[in-house]
Amino acid sequence: MSNCSVIINGVEYVKRVDIEKDYVIVRTYSAGVHAGNLSSKNGKEVVLKNARRPWYWKGAASLSRLATDGVLYPDQCKFPCEVSEIILTEAIEIIVCTKKAMDSIKGVPVWTA
């Protein structure tokens, strides 16, 4: 049984993912990693709203962990400001975030170098 499912009378029901509203992490071929609300996906093109570009994070060993638990040390992360929309043309991975991870990513102070 997956962690997003329930079994009733021997039938496993899995939560449906709503890609129009989900907060996701997108890994691209050459533009890095981005986190935001998935607005649309067409082939490799992804549009994110309210997006941040995590540049460096501490306390998550992988993007999967970042999408599940967020970061452990937000003050040691380097996440620039949020942009209202970004179009990513070479998405190679999209991971749906938990609410805990979304709150953690959004809570990282803006890095201004």
C-alpha positions as CSV (number, residue, x, y, z in Angstrom):
1,M,0.0,0.0,0.0
2,S,1.4,3.5,-0.9
3,N,1.4,6.3,1.6
4,C,-1.3,8.1,-0.3
5,S,-3.8,5.3,-0.4
6,V,-6.4,3.5,1.7
7,I,-7.7,-0.1,1.5
8,I,-11.5,-0.6,1.9
9,N,-13.0,-4.0,1.6
10,G,-9.8,-5.3,-0.1
11,V,-9.8,-2.5,-2.7
12,E,-6.9,0.0,-2.7
13,Y,-8.0,3.6,-3.4
14,V,-5.2,6.1,-4.4
15,K,-5.5,9.8,-4.0
16,R,-5.9,11.6,-7.3
17,V,-3.2,14.2,-8.1
18,D,-4.6,17.6,-9.3
19,I,-1.7,18.9,-11.4
20,E,-3.4,22.3,-11.8
21,K,-3.1,23.1,-8.1
22,D,-0.2,21.0,-6.8
23,Y,3.0,22.5,-5.5
24,V,5.8,20.7,-7.3
25,I,9.5,20.6,-7.7
26,V,10.7,20.5,-11.4
27,R,14.2,19.4,-12.4
28,T,15.1,20.7,-15.9
29,Y,17.7,19.6,-18.4
30,S,19.7,22.9,-18.2
31,A,17.8,25.5,-16.1
32,G,18.2,23.9,-12.7
33,V,15.6,23.1,-10.1
34,H,12.3,25.1,-9.6
35,A,9.5,24.8,-7.1
36,G,6.0,26.3,-7.5
37,N,2.4,25.7,-8.4
38,L,2.0,23.6,-11.6
39,S,-0.1,25.6,-14.0
40,S,0.3,23.6,-17.1
41,K,2.4,20.8,-18.7
42,N,2.7,20.2,-22.5
43,G,5.3,17.6,-23.4
44,K,8.6,18.9,-21.8
45,E,7.2,22.4,-21.3
46,V,6.0,23.2,-17.8
47,V,4.5,26.5,-16.5
48,L,4.9,27.2,-12.8
49,K,3.2,30.0,-10.9
50,N,4.7,31.5,-7.7
51,A,8.0,29.8,-8.4
52,R,11.3,29.8,-6.6
53,R,14.6,28.4,-7.8
54,P,16.3,26.4,-5.0
55,W,20.0,26.9,-5.7
56,Y,21.5,25.4,-2.6
57,W,19.7,23.5,0.2
58,K,20.9,21.9,3.4
59,G,19.0,19.2,5.2
60,A,17.6,17.2,2.3
61,A,19.7,14.6,0.6
62,S,17.8,14.6,-2.7
63,L,14.9,16.2,-4.5
64,S,12.6,13.4,-3.4
65,R,13.4,14.2,0.2
66,L,13.1,18.0,-0.4
67,A,9.6,17.3,-1.9
68,T,8.6,15.1,1.1
69,D,10.1,16.8,4.1
70,G,11.4,20.2,2.9
71,V,14.7,21.5,4.4
72,L,16.1,21.1,7.9
73,Y,18.2,24.2,7.9
74,P,16.3,27.0,6.1
75,D,18.7,29.7,7.2
76,Q,21.6,27.9,5.4
77,C,19.7,27.5,2.1
78,K,20.0,29.7,-1.0
79,F,16.6,30.3,-2.6
80,P,16.2,33.5,-4.5
81,C,12.9,35.4,-4.5
82,E,9.6,34.0,-5.9
83,V,8.6,35.0,-9.4
84,S,4.9,35.1,-10.5
85,E,5.4,32.8,-13.5
86,I,8.1,30.9,-15.2
87,I,8.0,28.8,-18.4
88,L,10.4,25.8,-18.3
89,T,11.0,24.2,-21.7
90,E,13.1,21.2,-20.8
91,A,11.4,19.6,-17.7
92,I,12.8,16.1,-17.1
93,E,11.3,15.4,-13.6
94,I,8.2,16.7,-11.7
95,I,7.7,15.7,-8.1
96,V,4.5,16.6,-6.2
97,C,5.4,18.2,-2.8
98,T,3.7,17.5,0.5
99,K,2.2,20.5,2.4
100,K,5.1,20.2,4.9
101,A,7.6,20.5,2.1
102,M,5.8,23.4,0.4
103,D,5.6,25.3,3.7
104,S,9.3,24.6,4.3
105,I,10.4,25.8,0.8
106,K,8.2,28.9,0.9
107,G,9.6,29.6,4.4
108,V,13.2,29.8,3.3
109,P,14.5,33.4,3.6
110,V,15.1,35.1,0.3
111,W,18.8,34.8,-0.7
112,T,20.2,38.0,-2.2
113,A,23.9,37.3,-2.3
